[in-house]
Amino acid sequence: MSTPVRFTLPESELPRAWYNLQADFSEPLPPPLNPGTREPVSPEMMTAIFPENLVEQEMSSERYIEIPDPVREILALWRPTPLLRAVRLERALNTPAHIYYKYEGGSPAGSHKPNTAVAQAFYNKEAGTKRLATETGAGQWGSSLAFACKLFGLECTVYMVKVSFHHKPYRGLMMQSWGAEVFASPSDRTEYGRKVLATDPDCPGSLGMAISEAVEDTVTSKNTKYALGSVLNHVCLHQSVIGEEAIKQMQLAGEEPDVIIGCIGGGSNFAGVAFPFIREKLKHGRKYKIVAVEPSVCASVTQGELKYDFGDTAEMTPLLMMHTLGHGFIPPKIHAGGLRYHGMAPMVSHAVKLGLADAVAYPQTRVFQAAVQFARTEGILPAPEPSHAIAAAIDEAIQCREEGRKKVILFNLCGHGMLDLASYDAFLSGKLTDD
Ligand SMILES: *Cc1c(COP(=O)(O)O)cnc(C)c1O
C-alpha cells in the first residue's frame, strides 16, 4: 500500500462534547424575534413546541455541552465516521492537491441528519414527550427522526410534502418501517391542511405547508412536541461531532486542510464540519478558507439579503436574522431537494457576515458532472446535495493544477445517493437542465 486512503478513529474517540460556536463569535448572534412585538422571543414561547432542555441549548452560549451517554451509545452504531482521501479523484484531475472527505452516508438513514435526530429524541424522552411531529421534503429528515424516535420509544408523525410522498415512496417506506406514521401534506388531519385542500384539492404541497401542519398538530395535541432537522442553533450544535472527528483524523493523516467545504440547505452539515475548524481559526490563528456551497437557483447567501425573516411560508415561526430570499420564495424543483430552502441557519449567516466563511453557488448540471466523476473514481454514489461540495472541491483542485501548487482540501460528503437514482437517470439521459 503506497498511499493511505482511510483514516478511522476507534469508538473511544467518539466526541464527548458538542462545540458551540456561539461562545466564540466576536459579536453576539442576533436573537430570534417575536413577529408581533419585535422583542426577543422568550424561552416560554418556545416551549410551546420544543421541550425546555432543547430550548436551553438553543439559547446557550456555553462553549462545550456534554453529550449524554445514551446519545453517544446510539451514535456509536456508525460513529466515528471515516475520513477518506480521494486519491483516485486526485489522479483523474491530475492535480497536486490532496482531497479528503468526511463520509456521513454510513448512518442508518444515509446522511448526517441522525446526528441531531438522536439527540432531539433523547431530550424529548427526558422531558416526558410521548410523540414528535415533523415535516419532511424529500424524506431525509423524516426518516432520520423516525429511526431516532423508535430507538427511544417515542411515537413519530411525519408530514411529507405531497409531491415527494408520491414521487419518492422509498423514504416514506423507510419511515414506516421504523414505525412512524406518514401523511402526504397538505392532509385532512389539520385545520390548515383541510383549508388548503378545500380551495385546491390537487395541491402538491410545500415545505412551508408541511411545517404549518406539523406545528398545528403539536400545539393541538397532548404530550407532543415538534422537531426541526436544520437551521436552528441546537441542530448546528449536534452536528459539531463531524468537525471534531475530522480535526483528529486530519492529524492522523498528518495534514492540515487549507480549504474546508460543505453544501448548505439549512446550513447544518456545513456547520457540523466547519464550526470546530472556525474555532481553531479564531483561537490559534489558522488560515483555513471555509466555503459554503449552495445551488444557484436557490442561493440565499450569495443572492439573498441578511435580515429578519420568517422561517416558514405561513408566517408561524419567530423572525430569524438570516440570509433569505424571502419567505414567499418558492425554489425551483432542483434534484438537490435538501437544498431548497429560502433561508439559512442564523449561525451560518452570522459566520459569513463576520468573514469567517465564504459562499459560492453552483448550477445543477455542473453538480451532477462532479457527482458522476466522483462515483467513477471513488465508488460512492453521492447524494445531489453534497455533490455541490464535490463540484467546489474539484474546482479548487483544478485551480491547484493550473497554478502548480499543492493545497489540502477537505469536504463533507453528508449523504449517499442510493435513493436519488431517478435524478441520476435524468442526468445520464441528458434531461437535466439549468433554468
Ligand atoms: C437535509 C440534507 C441537506 C441540507 O441540510 P443542511 O442542514 O444544509 O445540511 C444536505 N444534504 C443531505 C444529504 C441532506 O439530507
The ligand as an SDF file (V2000), in Angstrom:
LIG
                    3D

 15 15  0  0  0  0  0  0  0  0999 V2000
  -31.0180   17.6760    4.5690 C   0  0  0  0  0  0  0  0  0  0  0  0
  -29.8070   17.4850    3.8070 C   0  0  0  0  0  0  0  0  0  0  0  0
  -29.0130   18.5770    3.3900 C   0  0  0  0  0  0  0  0  0  0  0  0
  -29.3670   20.0090    3.6620 C   0  0  0  0  0  0  0  0  0  0  0  0
  -29.4240   20.3620    5.0110 O   0  0  0  0  0  0  0  0  0  0  0  0
  -28.2720   21.1080    5.7770 P   0  0  0  0  0  0  0  0  0  0  0  0
  -28.9300   21.4870    7.0580 O   0  0  0  0  0  0  0  0  0  0  0  0
  -27.8420   22.2940    4.9740 O   0  0  0  0  0  0  0  0  0  0  0  0
  -27.1700   20.1500    5.9820 O   0  0  0  0  0  0  0  0  0  0  0  0
  -27.8630   18.3040    2.6820 C   0  0  0  0  0  0  0  0  0  0  0  0
  -27.5010   17.0590    2.3710 N   0  0  0  0  0  0  0  0  0  0  0  0
  -28.2150   15.9820    2.7640 C   0  0  0  0  0  0  0  0  0  0  0  0
  -27.7350   14.6190    2.3860 C   0  0  0  0  0  0  0  0  0  0  0  0
  -29.3930   16.1620    3.4950 C   0  0  0  0  0  0  0  0  0  0  0  0
  -30.1040   15.1010    3.8820 O   0  0  0  0  0  0  0  0  0  0  0  0
  1  2  1  0
  2  3  1  0
  2 14  2  0
  3  4  1  0
  3 10  2  0
  4  5  1  0
  5  6  1  0
  6  7  2  0
  6  8  1  0
  6  9  1  0
 10 11  1  0
 11 12  2  0
 12 13  1  0
 12 14  1  0
 14 15  1  0
M  END
$$$$
